[in-house]
Amino acid sequence: MKITRLAVTAYVFALLIIVVDQLTKAWIISGVMLHEVGRIPVLPPILNFSWVENTGVSFGLFGGGEARWGLAIFSIVVSAGLAWWATQSNRRLLITAIGFVMGGALGNVIDRIRFGYVVDFIDFSGTGVFPWVFNVADSAITIGVVLLILDSLLSDKPAKA
């Protein structure tokens, strides 16, 4: 497996997302001690920081305490597959998407291993439109999936015979 310059770009995106995700969570835990106060109005009622211990996947979906190690292993396997896929791609948009999804998945894996849950805190539920509490990693996964879809729509498809 040859690691291309574009693949390295995906890995750098992933690393940057992991760092930003973990720094924001460290700030929420140690800086503002959100786990003790529960909720901090930021731009009420639109944006609050709310402490959520998420045992599910992105945006708290499929929650359940028993899934900790299964979700962690699944995320690591998916990230390994994405890391390999990055070595096979020459499309910048796809590389960016891979980096975002990998970084988000691994950022949440770190939480699962450390705490047994993922720390979520960004809360737009006051809008009445978006009820989920999420984090930087969840945002990266969502952006990455949107970019994957966009890449698949924009990429050249071989003509059917």
Rosetta constraint file for C-alpha pairs under 8 A:
AtomPair CA 1 CA 87 HARMONIC 7.33 0.50
AtomPair CA 2 CA 87 HARMONIC 6.59 0.50
AtomPair CA 3 CA 7 HARMONIC 6.00 0.50
AtomPair CA 3 CA 8 HARMONIC 6.97 0.50
AtomPair CA 3 CA 87 HARMONIC 5.41 0.50
AtomPair CA 4 CA 8 HARMONIC 6.39 0.50
AtomPair CA 4 CA 87 HARMONIC 5.88 0.50
AtomPair CA 5 CA 9 HARMONIC 6.36 0.50
AtomPair CA 6 CA 10 HARMONIC 6.52 0.50
AtomPair CA 6 CA 86 HARMONIC 7.22 0.50
AtomPair CA 6 CA 87 HARMONIC 7.46 0.50
AtomPair CA 6 CA 89 HARMONIC 7.65 0.50
AtomPair CA 6 CA 90 HARMONIC 6.84 0.50
AtomPair CA 6 CA 92 HARMONIC 7.22 0.50
AtomPair CA 6 CA 95 HARMONIC 6.64 0.50
AtomPair CA 7 CA 11 HARMONIC 6.40 0.50
AtomPair CA 7 CA 83 HARMONIC 7.46 0.50
AtomPair CA 7 CA 86 HARMONIC 4.74 0.50
AtomPair CA 7 CA 87 HARMONIC 5.07 0.50
AtomPair CA 7 CA 89 HARMONIC 7.65 0.50
AtomPair CA 7 CA 95 HARMONIC 6.81 0.50
AtomPair CA 8 CA 12 HARMONIC 6.12 0.50
AtomPair CA 9 CA 13 HARMONIC 6.23 0.50
AtomPair CA 9 CA 95 HARMONIC 7.17 0.50
AtomPair CA 9 CA 96 HARMONIC 7.66 0.50
AtomPair CA 9 CA 99 HARMONIC 7.63 0.50
AtomPair CA 10 CA 14 HARMONIC 6.18 0.50
AtomPair CA 10 CA 83 HARMONIC 7.87 0.50
AtomPair CA 10 CA 86 HARMONIC 6.71 0.50
AtomPair CA 10 CA 95 HARMONIC 5.29 0.50
AtomPair CA 10 CA 96 HARMONIC 5.83 0.50
AtomPair CA 10 CA 97 HARMONIC 7.96 0.50
AtomPair CA 10 CA 98 HARMONIC 6.17 0.50
AtomPair CA 10 CA 99 HARMONIC 4.14 0.50
AtomPair CA 10 CA 100 HARMONIC 7.75 0.50
AtomPair CA 11 CA 15 HARMONIC 6.09 0.50
AtomPair CA 11 CA 83 HARMONIC 7.46 0.50
AtomPair CA 11 CA 99 HARMONIC 5.86 0.50
AtomPair CA 12 CA 16 HARMONIC 6.10 0.50
AtomPair CA 12 CA 99 HARMONIC 7.32 0.50
AtomPair CA 13 CA 17 HARMONIC 6.21 0.50
AtomPair CA 13 CA 96 HARMONIC 7.06 0.50
AtomPair CA 13 CA 99 HARMONIC 4.94 0.50
AtomPair CA 13 CA 100 HARMONIC 6.33 0.50
AtomPair CA 13 CA 103 HARMONIC 6.99 0.50
AtomPair CA 14 CA 18 HARMONIC 6.19 0.50
AtomPair CA 14 CA 99 HARMONIC 4.53 0.50
AtomPair CA 14 CA 100 HARMONIC 5.72 0.50
AtomPair CA 14 CA 101 HARMONIC 7.55 0.50
AtomPair CA 14 CA 102 HARMONIC 5.60 0.50
AtomPair CA 14 CA 103 HARMONIC 3.68 0.50
AtomPair CA 14 CA 104 HARMONIC 7.29 0.50
AtomPair CA 15 CA 19 HARMONIC 6.17 0.50
AtomPair CA 15 CA 103 HARMONIC 6.09 0.50
AtomPair CA 16 CA 20 HARMONIC 6.16 0.50
AtomPair CA 16 CA 103 HARMONIC 7.47 0.50
AtomPair CA 17 CA 21 HARMONIC 5.86 0.50
AtomPair CA 17 CA 100 HARMONIC 6.99 0.50
AtomPair CA 17 CA 103 HARMONIC 5.16 0.50
AtomPair CA 17 CA 104 HARMONIC 6.54 0.50
AtomPair CA 17 CA 107 HARMONIC 7.46 0.50
AtomPair CA 17 CA 136 HARMONIC 7.69 0.50
AtomPair CA 17 CA 137 HARMONIC 6.99 0.50
AtomPair CA 17 CA 140 HARMONIC 7.26 0.50
AtomPair CA 18 CA 22 HARMONIC 6.00 0.50
AtomPair CA 18 CA 103 HARMONIC 5.25 0.50
AtomPair CA 18 CA 104 HARMONIC 6.63 0.50
AtomPair CA 18 CA 106 HARMONIC 6.80 0.50
AtomPair CA 18 CA 107 HARMONIC 4.80 0.50
AtomPair CA 18 CA 137 HARMONIC 7.29 0.50
AtomPair CA 19 CA 23 HARMONIC 5.98 0.50
AtomPair CA 19 CA 107 HARMONIC 7.96 0.50
AtomPair CA 20 CA 24 HARMONIC 6.10 0.50
AtomPair CA 20 CA 136 HARMONIC 7.42 0.50
AtomPair CA 21 CA 25 HARMONIC 6.28 0.50
AtomPair CA 21 CA 104 HARMONIC 7.87 0.50
AtomPair CA 21 CA 107 HARMONIC 6.26 0.50
AtomPair CA 21 CA 135 HARMONIC 7.31 0.50
AtomPair CA 21 CA 136 HARMONIC 5.13 0.50
AtomPair CA 21 CA 137 HARMONIC 5.76 0.50
AtomPair CA 22 CA 26 HARMONIC 6.02 0.50
AtomPair CA 22 CA 107 HARMONIC 6.73 0.50
AtomPair CA 23 CA 27 HARMONIC 6.14 0.50
AtomPair CA 24 CA 28 HARMONIC 6.17 0.50
AtomPair CA 24 CA 136 HARMONIC 7.75 0.50
AtomPair CA 25 CA 29 HARMONIC 6.07 0.50
AtomPair CA 25 CA 119 HARMONIC 6.80 0.50
AtomPair CA 26 CA 30 HARMONIC 5.72 0.50
AtomPair CA 26 CA 31 HARMONIC 7.17 0.50
AtomPair CA 27 CA 31 HARMONIC 4.53 0.50
AtomPair CA 27 CA 32 HARMONIC 6.47 0.50
AtomPair CA 27 CA 33 HARMONIC 7.89 0.50
AtomPair CA 28 CA 32 HARMONIC 5.29 0.50
AtomPair CA 28 CA 33 HARMONIC 5.85 0.50
AtomPair CA 28 CA 34 HARMONIC 5.67 0.50
AtomPair CA 28 CA 35 HARMONIC 7.95 0.50
AtomPair CA 28 CA 121 HARMONIC 7.84 0.50
AtomPair CA 29 CA 33 HARMONIC 4.70 0.50
AtomPair CA 29 CA 34 HARMONIC 5.88 0.50
AtomPair CA 29 CA 35 HARMONIC 6.41 0.50
AtomPair CA 33 CA 37 HARMONIC 6.87 0.50
AtomPair CA 34 CA 38 HARMONIC 5.41 0.50
AtomPair CA 34 CA 39 HARMONIC 6.58 0.50
AtomPair CA 34 CA 40 HARMONIC 7.46 0.50
AtomPair CA 34 CA 49 HARMONIC 7.66 0.50
AtomPair CA 34 CA 50 HARMONIC 7.13 0.50
AtomPair CA 34 CA 51 HARMONIC 5.88 0.50
AtomPair CA 35 CA 51 HARMONIC 5.56 0.50
AtomPair CA 38 CA 50 HARMONIC 5.69 0.50
AtomPair CA 38 CA 51 HARMONIC 5.13 0.50
AtomPair CA 39 CA 48 HARMONIC 6.76 0.50
AtomPair CA 39 CA 49 HARMONIC 5.54 0.50
AtomPair CA 39 CA 50 HARMONIC 4.31 0.50
AtomPair CA 39 CA 51 HARMONIC 6.33 0.50
AtomPair CA 40 CA 48 HARMONIC 5.64 0.50
AtomPair CA 40 CA 49 HARMONIC 5.07 0.50
AtomPair CA 40 CA 50 HARMONIC 6.47 0.50
AtomPair CA 41 CA 45 HARMONIC 7.43 0.50
AtomPair CA 41 CA 47 HARMONIC 6.71 0.50
AtomPair CA 41 CA 48 HARMONIC 4.45 0.50
AtomPair CA 41 CA 49 HARMONIC 6.40 0.50
AtomPair CA 42 CA 47 HARMONIC 5.56 0.50
AtomPair CA 42 CA 48 HARMONIC 4.96 0.50
AtomPair CA 42 CA 49 HARMONIC 6.77 0.50
AtomPair CA 43 CA 47 HARMONIC 4.84 0.50
AtomPair CA 43 CA 48 HARMONIC 6.51 0.50
AtomPair CA 44 CA 48 HARMONIC 6.54 0.50
AtomPair CA 44 CA 126 HARMONIC 7.51 0.50
AtomPair CA 45 CA 126 HARMONIC 4.96 0.50
AtomPair CA 45 CA 127 HARMONIC 7.02 0.50
AtomPair CA 46 CA 124 HARMONIC 5.53 0.50
AtomPair CA 46 CA 125 HARMONIC 7.10 0.50
AtomPair CA 46 CA 126 HARMONIC 4.84 0.50
AtomPair CA 46 CA 127 HARMONIC 5.28 0.50
AtomPair CA 47 CA 122 HARMONIC 7.40 0.50
AtomPair CA 47 CA 123 HARMONIC 5.72 0.50
AtomPair CA 47 CA 124 HARMONIC 4.85 0.50
AtomPair CA 47 CA 125 HARMONIC 7.54 0.50
AtomPair CA 47 CA 126 HARMONIC 6.79 0.50
AtomPair CA 48 CA 122 HARMONIC 6.56 0.50
AtomPair CA 48 CA 123 HARMONIC 5.09 0.50
AtomPair CA 48 CA 124 HARMONIC 6.54 0.50
AtomPair CA 48 CA 126 HARMONIC 7.98 0.50
AtomPair CA 49 CA 121 HARMONIC 5.06 0.50
AtomPair CA 49 CA 122 HARMONIC 5.19 0.50
AtomPair CA 49 CA 123 HARMONIC 5.64 0.50
AtomPair CA 50 CA 120 HARMONIC 7.58 0.50
AtomPair CA 50 CA 121 HARMONIC 4.74 0.50
AtomPair CA 50 CA 122 HARMONIC 6.54 0.50
AtomPair CA 50 CA 123 HARMONIC 6.05 0.50
AtomPair CA 50 CA 133 HARMONIC 7.34 0.50
AtomPair CA 51 CA 119 HARMONIC 7.35 0.50
AtomPair CA 51 CA 120 HARMONIC 6.36 0.50
AtomPair CA 51 CA 121 HARMONIC 5.16 0.50
AtomPair CA 52 CA 119 HARMONIC 6.11 0.50
AtomPair CA 52 CA 120 HARMONIC 5.10 0.50
AtomPair CA 52 CA 121 HARMONIC 6.14 0.50
AtomPair CA 52 CA 133 HARMONIC 7.18 0.50
AtomPair CA 53 CA 117 HARMONIC 5.60 0.50
AtomPair CA 53 CA 118 HARMONIC 5.78 0.50
AtomPair CA 53 CA 119 HARMONIC 5.32 0.50
AtomPair CA 53 CA 120 HARMONIC 6.45 0.50
AtomPair CA 54 CA 60 HARMONIC 5.57 0.50
AtomPair CA 54 CA 63 HARMONIC 6.89 0.50
AtomPair CA 54 CA 117 HARMONIC 5.26 0.50
AtomPair CA 54 CA 118 HARMONIC 4.88 0.50
AtomPair CA 54 CA 119 HARMONIC 6.28 0.50
AtomPair CA 54 CA 120 HARMONIC 6.56 0.50
AtomPair CA 55 CA 60 HARMONIC 7.06 0.50
AtomPair CA 55 CA 63 HARMONIC 4.99 0.50
AtomPair CA 55 CA 64 HARMONIC 5.45 0.50
AtomPair CA 55 CA 65 HARMONIC 5.53 0.50
AtomPair CA 55 CA 67 HARMONIC 7.30 0.50
AtomPair CA 55 CA 68 HARMONIC 6.73 0.50
AtomPair CA 55 CA 112 HARMONIC 7.96 0.50
AtomPair CA 55 CA 116 HARMONIC 7.28 0.50
AtomPair CA 55 CA 117 HARMONIC 4.73 0.50
AtomPair CA 55 CA 118 HARMONIC 6.31 0.50
AtomPair CA 56 CA 60 HARMONIC 5.01 0.50
AtomPair CA 56 CA 61 HARMONIC 5.37 0.50
AtomPair CA 56 CA 62 HARMONIC 4.87 0.50
AtomPair CA 56 CA 63 HARMONIC 3.42 0.50
AtomPair CA 56 CA 64 HARMONIC 5.92 0.50
AtomPair CA 56 CA 65 HARMONIC 7.83 0.50
AtomPair CA 56 CA 67 HARMONIC 7.47 0.50
AtomPair CA 56 CA 117 HARMONIC 7.85 0.50
AtomPair CA 56 CA 118 HARMONIC 7.99 0.50
AtomPair CA 57 CA 61 HARMONIC 5.28 0.50
AtomPair CA 57 CA 62 HARMONIC 6.18 0.50
AtomPair CA 57 CA 63 HARMONIC 6.76 0.50
AtomPair CA 57 CA 71 HARMONIC 7.79 0.50
AtomPair CA 58 CA 134 HARMONIC 7.09 0.50
AtomPair CA 58 CA 138 HARMONIC 5.40 0.50
AtomPair CA 59 CA 132 HARMONIC 5.32 0.50
AtomPair CA 59 CA 133 HARMONIC 5.90 0.50
AtomPair CA 59 CA 134 HARMONIC 5.25 0.50
AtomPair CA 59 CA 138 HARMONIC 6.96 0.50
AtomPair CA 60 CA 132 HARMONIC 7.04 0.50
AtomPair CA 60 CA 133 HARMONIC 7.38 0.50
AtomPair CA 60 CA 134 HARMONIC 7.67 0.50
AtomPair CA 63 CA 67 HARMONIC 7.84 0.50
AtomPair CA 64 CA 68 HARMONIC 8.00 0.50
AtomPair CA 65 CA 116 HARMONIC 7.94 0.50
AtomPair CA 65 CA 117 HARMONIC 7.97 0.50
AtomPair CA 67 CA 71 HARMONIC 5.79 0.50
AtomPair CA 68 CA 72 HARMONIC 6.24 0.50
AtomPair CA 68 CA 112 HARMONIC 6.24 0.50
AtomPair CA 68 CA 113 HARMONIC 7.90 0.50
AtomPair CA 68 CA 116 HARMONIC 6.08 0.50
AtomPair CA 68 CA 117 HARMONIC 7.04 0.50
AtomPair CA 69 CA 73 HARMONIC 6.00 0.50
AtomPair CA 69 CA 112 HARMONIC 7.64 0.50
AtomPair CA 69 CA 113 HARMONIC 7.74 0.50
AtomPair CA 70 CA 74 HARMONIC 5.98 0.50
AtomPair CA 71 CA 75 HARMONIC 6.02 0.50
AtomPair CA 71 CA 109 HARMONIC 7.98 0.50
AtomPair CA 72 CA 76 HARMONIC 6.25 0.50
AtomPair CA 72 CA 109 HARMONIC 5.25 0.50
AtomPair CA 72 CA 112 HARMONIC 6.52 0.50
AtomPair CA 72 CA 113 HARMONIC 7.32 0.50
AtomPair CA 73 CA 77 HARMONIC 6.16 0.50
AtomPair CA 74 CA 78 HARMONIC 6.12 0.50
AtomPair CA 75 CA 79 HARMONIC 6.01 0.50
AtomPair CA 75 CA 105 HARMONIC 5.81 0.50
AtomPair CA 75 CA 106 HARMONIC 6.90 0.50
AtomPair CA 75 CA 109 HARMONIC 6.84 0.50
AtomPair CA 76 CA 80 HARMONIC 6.13 0.50
AtomPair CA 76 CA 105 HARMONIC 7.65 0.50
AtomPair CA 76 CA 106 HARMONIC 6.90 0.50
AtomPair CA 76 CA 109 HARMONIC 7.52 0.50
AtomPair CA 77 CA 81 HARMONIC 6.27 0.50
AtomPair CA 78 CA 82 HARMONIC 6.17 0.50
AtomPair CA 78 CA 102 HARMONIC 7.96 0.50
AtomPair CA 79 CA 83 HARMONIC 6.04 0.50
AtomPair CA 79 CA 101 HARMONIC 7.84 0.50
AtomPair CA 79 CA 102 HARMONIC 5.13 0.50
AtomPair CA 79 CA 105 HARMONIC 7.04 0.50
AtomPair CA 79 CA 106 HARMONIC 7.30 0.50
AtomPair CA 80 CA 84 HARMONIC 6.31 0.50
AtomPair CA 81 CA 85 HARMONIC 6.13 0.50
AtomPair CA 82 CA 86 HARMONIC 6.13 0.50
AtomPair CA 82 CA 98 HARMONIC 6.08 0.50
AtomPair CA 82 CA 102 HARMONIC 6.79 0.50
AtomPair CA 83 CA 87 HARMONIC 6.89 0.50
AtomPair CA 83 CA 98 HARMONIC 7.61 0.50
AtomPair CA 83 CA 102 HARMONIC 7.67 0.50
AtomPair CA 84 CA 88 HARMONIC 6.90 0.50
AtomPair CA 85 CA 89 HARMONIC 6.47 0.50
AtomPair CA 86 CA 95 HARMONIC 5.98 0.50
AtomPair CA 86 CA 98 HARMONIC 6.81 0.50
AtomPair CA 89 CA 94 HARMONIC 7.32 0.50
AtomPair CA 89 CA 95 HARMONIC 7.00 0.50
AtomPair CA 90 CA 95 HARMONIC 7.70 0.50
AtomPair CA 91 CA 95 HARMONIC 6.25 0.50
AtomPair CA 92 CA 96 HARMONIC 6.16 0.50
AtomPair CA 93 CA 97 HARMONIC 6.19 0.50
AtomPair CA 93 CA 147 HARMONIC 6.73 0.50
AtomPair CA 93 CA 148 HARMONIC 7.66 0.50
AtomPair CA 93 CA 151 HARMONIC 6.04 0.50
AtomPair CA 94 CA 98 HARMONIC 6.10 0.50
AtomPair CA 94 CA 147 HARMONIC 7.03 0.50
AtomPair CA 94 CA 148 HARMONIC 6.04 0.50
AtomPair CA 94 CA 151 HARMONIC 5.92 0.50
AtomPair CA 95 CA 99 HARMONIC 6.20 0.50
AtomPair CA 96 CA 100 HARMONIC 6.26 0.50
AtomPair CA 96 CA 144 HARMONIC 7.32 0.50
AtomPair CA 96 CA 147 HARMONIC 7.66 0.50
AtomPair CA 97 CA 101 HARMONIC 6.24 0.50
AtomPair CA 97 CA 143 HARMONIC 7.42 0.50
AtomPair CA 97 CA 144 HARMONIC 4.17 0.50
AtomPair CA 97 CA 145 HARMONIC 6.66 0.50
AtomPair CA 97 CA 146 HARMONIC 7.89 0.50
AtomPair CA 97 CA 147 HARMONIC 5.23 0.50
AtomPair CA 97 CA 148 HARMONIC 5.58 0.50
AtomPair CA 98 CA 102 HARMONIC 5.96 0.50
AtomPair CA 98 CA 144 HARMONIC 6.51 0.50
AtomPair CA 98 CA 148 HARMONIC 7.71 0.50
AtomPair CA 99 CA 103 HARMONIC 5.92 0.50
AtomPair CA 99 CA 144 HARMONIC 7.51 0.50
AtomPair CA 100 CA 104 HARMONIC 6.07 0.50
AtomPair CA 100 CA 140 HARMONIC 5.10 0.50
AtomPair CA 100 CA 141 HARMONIC 5.91 0.50
AtomPair CA 100 CA 143 HARMONIC 7.02 0.50
AtomPair CA 100 CA 144 HARMONIC 4.90 0.50
AtomPair CA 101 CA 105 HARMONIC 6.01 0.50
AtomPair CA 101 CA 140 HARMONIC 6.13 0.50
AtomPair CA 101 CA 141 HARMONIC 4.37 0.50
AtomPair CA 101 CA 142 HARMONIC 7.59 0.50
AtomPair CA 101 CA 143 HARMONIC 7.83 0.50
AtomPair CA 101 CA 144 HARMONIC 5.03 0.50
AtomPair CA 101 CA 145 HARMONIC 6.96 0.50
AtomPair CA 102 CA 106 HARMONIC 6.06 0.50
AtomPair CA 102 CA 141 HARMONIC 7.61 0.50
AtomPair CA 103 CA 107 HARMONIC 5.91 0.50
AtomPair CA 103 CA 137 HARMONIC 6.94 0.50
AtomPair CA 103 CA 140 HARMONIC 7.19 0.50
AtomPair CA 103 CA 141 HARMONIC 7.74 0.50
AtomPair CA 104 CA 108 HARMONIC 6.36 0.50
AtomPair CA 104 CA 136 HARMONIC 7.37 0.50
AtomPair CA 104 CA 137 HARMONIC 3.83 0.50
AtomPair CA 104 CA 138 HARMONIC 5.98 0.50
AtomPair CA 104 CA 139 HARMONIC 7.49 0.50
AtomPair CA 104 CA 140 HARMONIC 5.22 0.50
AtomPair CA 104 CA 141 HARMONIC 5.16 0.50
AtomPair CA 105 CA 109 HARMONIC 6.23 0.50
AtomPair CA 105 CA 137 HARMONIC 6.70 0.50
AtomPair CA 105 CA 138 HARMONIC 7.83 0.50
AtomPair CA 105 CA 141 HARMONIC 6.84 0.50
AtomPair CA 106 CA 110 HARMONIC 6.27 0.50
AtomPair CA 107 CA 111 HARMONIC 6.92 0.50
AtomPair CA 107 CA 137 HARMONIC 5.79 0.50
AtomPair CA 108 CA 112 HARMONIC 6.32 0.50
AtomPair CA 108 CA 118 HARMONIC 5.87 0.50
AtomPair CA 108 CA 137 HARMONIC 6.34 0.50
AtomPair CA 108 CA 138 HARMONIC 7.96 0.50
AtomPair CA 109 CA 113 HARMONIC 6.18 0.50
AtomPair CA 109 CA 118 HARMONIC 7.86 0.50
AtomPair CA 110 CA 114 HARMONIC 6.08 0.50
AtomPair CA 111 CA 115 HARMONIC 5.57 0.50
AtomPair CA 111 CA 116 HARMONIC 6.84 0.50
AtomPair CA 111 CA 117 HARMONIC 6.07 0.50
AtomPair CA 111 CA 118 HARMONIC 5.01 0.50
AtomPair CA 111 CA 119 HARMONIC 6.81 0.50
AtomPair CA 112 CA 116 HARMONIC 4.47 0.50
AtomPair CA 112 CA 117 HARMONIC 4.68 0.50
AtomPair CA 112 CA 118 HARMONIC 5.60 0.50
AtomPair CA 113 CA 117 HARMONIC 7.82 0.50
AtomPair CA 119 CA 135 HARMONIC 7.24 0.50
AtomPair CA 120 CA 133 HARMONIC 5.92 0.50
AtomPair CA 120 CA 134 HARMONIC 4.65 0.50
AtomPair CA 120 CA 135 HARMONIC 4.94 0.50
AtomPair CA 121 CA 133 HARMONIC 5.86 0.50
AtomPair CA 121 CA 134 HARMONIC 5.74 0.50
AtomPair CA 121 CA 135 HARMONIC 5.92 0.50
AtomPair CA 122 CA 133 HARMONIC 5.37 0.50
AtomPair CA 122 CA 134 HARMONIC 5.14 0.50
AtomPair CA 122 CA 135 HARMONIC 5.70 0.50
AtomPair CA 123 CA 131 HARMONIC 7.68 0.50
AtomPair CA 123 CA 132 HARMONIC 6.69 0.50
AtomPair CA 123 CA 133 HARMONIC 4.63 0.50
AtomPair CA 123 CA 134 HARMONIC 6.76 0.50
AtomPair CA 124 CA 130 HARMONIC 6.03 0.50
AtomPair CA 124 CA 131 HARMONIC 6.71 0.50
AtomPair CA 124 CA 132 HARMONIC 7.25 0.50
AtomPair CA 124 CA 133 HARMONIC 7.09 0.50
AtomPair CA 125 CA 129 HARMONIC 6.84 0.50
AtomPair CA 125 CA 130 HARMONIC 5.28 0.50
AtomPair CA 125 CA 131 HARMONIC 4.27 0.50
AtomPair CA 125 CA 132 HARMONIC 6.43 0.50
AtomPair CA 125 CA 133 HARMONIC 7.44 0.50
AtomPair CA 126 CA 130 HARMONIC 7.99 0.50
AtomPair CA 126 CA 131 HARMONIC 7.77 0.50
AtomPair CA 134 CA 138 HARMONIC 6.03 0.50
AtomPair CA 134 CA 139 HARMONIC 7.40 0.50
AtomPair CA 135 CA 139 HARMONIC 6.40 0.50
AtomPair CA 136 CA 140 HARMONIC 6.22 0.50
AtomPair CA 137 CA 141 HARMONIC 6.26 0.50
AtomPair CA 138 CA 142 HARMONIC 6.23 0.50
AtomPair CA 139 CA 143 HARMONIC 6.11 0.50
AtomPair CA 140 CA 144 HARMONIC 5.90 0.50
AtomPair CA 141 CA 145 HARMONIC 6.15 0.50
AtomPair CA 142 CA 146 HARMONIC 6.29 0.50
AtomPair CA 143 CA 147 HARMONIC 6.17 0.50
AtomPair CA 144 CA 148 HARMONIC 6.12 0.50
AtomPair CA 145 CA 149 HARMONIC 6.27 0.50
AtomPair CA 146 CA 150 HARMONIC 6.15 0.50
AtomPair CA 147 CA 151 HARMONIC 5.93 0.50
AtomPair CA 148 CA 152 HARMONIC 6.19 0.50
AtomPair CA 149 CA 153 HARMONIC 6.30 0.50
AtomPair CA 150 CA 154 HARMONIC 6.14 0.50
AtomPair CA 151 CA 155 HARMONIC 5.76 0.50
